[in-house]
Amino acid sequence: MNNLNNLRQVDVDISVLFITYNRSDLLAVAVRSIRELVDFGGIRAEFVVSDDASDKSHVTKIQSISFDKYVFAETNEGLGSNCNKGIAATSGRYILQIQDDCEFVGNGLLIAKAIKILEEDYSVGTIQLTNQTPNVEHGEWLLCDGTR
């Protein structure tokens, strides 16, 4: 079941894509943390959820959470397929893909800074917003105005 609205007719800067399967309780926390803590300012955002054929009770809960677009698979096809279906439903120039067990606790301006980096430096294609891989060197970027 796809419930796609007319956001494609409006320019969307960023699609906030939530990937889920049978964890609607965690999804609710993830969505709330983004909506409450991220300062989108003038960034035009859409919220999309892609569900990989969760049980009916989870689907009901997901439908009670406010999204601009809902993507529901009829059969479970795995994480990769679920991500691809969600990405296909997005309209944004950029995609912030979030797993249902991710709770945003960072600086509210982090997303705006990430978009600014992507727009200022075309050699950057991906920005990792977590530091869960401490053994991997993470680059640090300065914006044109000198902020980190």
C-alpha positions as MATLAB code, in Angstrom:
seq = 'MNNLNNLRQVDVDISVLFITYNRSDLLAVAVRSIRELVDFGGIRAEFVVSDDASDKSHVTKIQSISFDKYVFAETNEGLGSNCNKGIAATSGRYILQIQDDCEFVGNGLLIAKAIKILEEDYSVGTIQLTNQTPNVEHGEWLLCDGTR';
ca = [
       0.000    0.000    0.000;
       1.550    3.300   -1.055;
       0.103    6.570    0.162;
       2.108    9.141   -1.801;
       0.910   12.715   -1.656;
       1.696   15.616   -3.965;
       5.050   16.587   -2.435;
       6.739   15.833   -5.763;
       5.122   19.030   -7.068;
       6.899   21.050   -4.364;
      10.653   21.327   -4.053;
      11.865   19.258   -1.119;
      15.354   19.854    0.200;
      15.641   16.737    2.344;
      13.687   13.533    2.664;
      13.885   12.098    6.159;
      13.447    8.376    5.475;
      12.716    5.976    8.320;
      13.298    2.259    7.715;
      11.331   -0.115    9.934;
      10.181   -3.665   10.484;
       8.168   -4.815   13.515;
       9.578   -2.091   15.789;
       6.918    0.613   15.762;
       7.668    1.493   19.386;
      11.272    2.335   18.515;
      10.155    4.075   15.328;
       7.947    6.429   17.352;
      10.959    7.401   19.506;
      13.160    7.929   16.431;
      10.599   10.148   14.707;
       9.899   12.156   17.844;
      13.618   12.759   18.448;
      14.101   14.144   14.932;
      10.961   16.286   14.981;
      11.712   17.715   18.440;
      15.477   18.228   18.266;
      16.394   19.011   14.663;
      16.182   22.642   13.612;
      15.207   22.458    9.952;
      14.947   26.262    9.757;
      14.277   27.083    6.120;
      15.028   23.541    4.965;
      11.998   22.001    3.283;
      11.702   18.465    4.648;
       9.406   15.550    4.010;
       9.037   12.571    6.333;
       8.793    9.118    4.731;
       8.500    5.676    6.311;
       9.239    2.380    4.591;
       7.970   -0.731    6.345;
       8.980   -4.277    5.360;
       5.672   -6.102    5.961;
       5.417   -5.691    9.715;
       2.717   -7.429   11.732;
      -0.686   -5.754   11.623;
      -0.352   -4.267   15.125;
       2.871   -2.513   14.078;
       1.329   -1.291   10.821;
      -1.556    0.230   12.787;
       0.914    2.025   15.071;
       2.972    3.250   12.094;
      -0.168    4.656   10.490;
      -0.811    6.657   13.672;
       2.554    8.446   13.320;
       2.546   11.509   11.088;
       4.473   10.983    7.844;
       4.159   12.670    4.462;
       4.516    9.319    2.710;
       3.985    5.723    3.793;
       5.456    2.736    1.955;
       4.194   -0.662    3.107;
       5.552   -3.875    1.579;
       3.132   -6.775    1.176;
       5.852   -9.348    1.849;
       9.103   -9.130    3.790;
      11.935   -8.822    1.301;
      14.780   -7.802    3.605;
      16.531   -4.633    4.642;
      18.083   -3.809    1.261;
      14.771   -4.009   -0.554;
      13.045   -2.004    2.163;
      15.673    0.744    1.895;
      15.410    0.810   -1.895;
      11.604    1.070   -1.802;
      11.838    3.917    0.680;
      14.452    5.754   -1.363;
      12.303    5.379   -4.491;
       9.417    7.108   -2.666;
      11.435   10.162   -1.631;
      11.344   13.544   -3.341;
      14.188   15.369   -1.634;
      17.423   16.526   -3.146;
      19.093   14.844   -0.174;
      18.064   11.788    1.844;
      18.589   11.317    5.555;
      18.061    7.581    6.065;
      17.324    6.554    9.637;
      16.863    3.081   11.107;
      13.944    2.679   13.484;
      16.247    2.155   16.468;
      18.100    5.462   16.041;
      17.400    8.231   18.511;
      18.754   11.649   17.547;
      20.595   13.277   20.456;
      22.939   15.618   18.605;
      23.108   19.314   17.913;
      19.859   20.513   16.356;
      21.759   22.298   13.588;
      23.686   19.185   12.531;
      21.413   18.388    9.571;
      21.539   21.966    8.252;
      25.346   21.908    8.515;
      25.503   18.575    6.694;
      23.392   19.952    3.846;
      25.598   23.031    3.667;
      28.688   20.811    3.338;
      27.048   18.807    0.541;
      26.126   21.994   -1.298;
      29.545   23.615   -0.897;
      31.729   20.613   -1.735;
      30.545   18.385   -4.572;
      33.314   15.883   -3.823;
      31.372   14.882   -0.680;
      28.691   12.305   -1.434;
      27.896   10.872    1.986;
      27.938   12.250    5.495;
      27.896    9.911    8.480;
      26.083   11.510   11.399;
      27.213    9.012   14.018;
      30.532    8.161   15.543;
      29.734    4.493   16.056;
      32.818    3.425   14.123;
      35.609    4.757   16.382;
      38.318    2.745   14.597;
      37.571    4.459   11.281;
      39.117    7.861   10.707;
      36.446   10.534   10.393;
      37.131   13.662    8.384;
      36.223   17.078    9.664;
      34.967   19.757    7.309;
      34.928   23.494    7.640;
      32.150   25.452    5.989;
      32.968   28.527    3.934;
      32.101   30.687    6.937;
      34.607   28.746    9.088;
      32.123   26.763   11.195;
      32.698   23.073   11.814;
];
